[in-house]
Amino acid sequence: MLVRLELDPARNHLLTAFFETYLALSDKEERMLQTEINNLDPEEEAKVMELMTSYERKGMEKGRREGIEKGRQEGVVKGKQEAVSMVLETKFGAAAAREMEKVRSIHDLQLLNDLLKQILTVGSLEDARKIMNEMTGK
């Protein structure tokens, strides 16, 4: 393995990038490699893991940022769902349970914003149902 050659970091990087570019592993070979890495002593395993190319690091960082952004977006949608449900519950009580359940299935932020504005102005549960049906197409 490259680790045992004890090359300087630049040569390690060059060889690692070469192998990753020109000698791509199949899924089966990837699993075999991972098994071998897992069987190494901790010090040698740490050295192997250091061989990750800058491309892998950049890819991992990009994936992490995308995951954080997706989590934020999901949090905003969840908050808006809760706001619409709270308005329904406050105005109409337990009778709006079916509508609150329907709100939890809506994941379009703009639709939830529009729905919240409309629900705030209605005077009856029946009007709220009509608006929800019109806006969701159901």
Buried (B, 14 or more C-beta within 10 A) or exposed (E): EBBEEEBEEEEBBEBBBEBBEEEEEEEEEEEEEEEEEEEBEEEBBEBBEEBBBEEEEEEEEEEEEEEEEEEEEEEEBEEBBBBBBEBBBEBBEEEBEEBBEBBEEBEEBEBBEEBBEBBEEBEEBEEBBEBBEEBBEE
